[in-house]
């Protein structure tokens, strides 16, 4: 009983870690895209603004 609990816990942690890594990757992609847009906006009119 104890061993199966441990295994399922490890599996849950691994699964959630994979999902959260994927979510983090998507978020980082969105953030870097937003930063690029902000850089473009700042070069166009001289002030930094988030689009």
C-alpha positions as CSV (number, residue, x, y, z in Angstrom):
1,X,0.0,0.0,0.0
2,X,2.8,2.4,1.0
3,X,4.9,1.6,-2.1
4,X,2.0,2.2,-4.6
5,X,1.2,5.5,-2.9
6,X,4.9,6.6,-3.3
7,X,4.9,5.5,-7.0
8,X,1.7,7.3,-7.8
9,X,3.0,10.4,-6.0
10,X,6.2,10.3,-8.1
11,X,4.1,9.9,-11.2
12,X,1.9,12.8,-10.3
13,X,4.9,15.0,-9.6
14,X,6.5,14.0,-12.9
15,X,3.3,14.6,-14.8
16,X,2.6,18.0,-13.2
17,X,6.3,19.0,-13.7
18,X,6.0,18.2,-17.5
19,X,2.8,20.2,-17.8
20,X,4.1,23.2,-15.8
21,X,7.3,23.1,-17.9
22,X,5.2,23.3,-21.0
23,X,3.1,26.2,-19.5
24,X,6.3,28.0,-18.5
25,X,7.7,27.6,-22.0
26,X,4.5,29.1,-23.5
27,X,4.6,32.0,-20.9
28,X,8.2,32.7,-21.6
29,X,7.5,32.8,-25.3
30,X,4.7,35.3,-24.8
31,X,6.8,37.4,-22.5
32,X,9.7,37.6,-25.0
33,X,7.3,38.4,-27.8
34,X,5.8,41.2,-25.6
35,X,9.3,42.5,-24.9
36,X,10.2,42.5,-28.6
37,X,7.0,44.5,-29.3
38,X,7.9,47.0,-26.5
39,X,11.4,47.4,-28.0
40,X,9.9,48.1,-31.4
41,X,7.5,50.6,-29.9
42,X,10.3,52.3,-28.0
43,X,12.4,52.6,-31.1
44,X,9.6,54.1,-33.1
45,X,8.6,57.1,-30.8
46,X,11.5,57.2,-28.2
47,X,9.4,56.1,-25.2
48,X,9.0,52.6,-23.9
49,X,5.4,51.4,-23.9
50,X,3.9,48.0,-23.8
51,X,1.6,47.1,-26.7
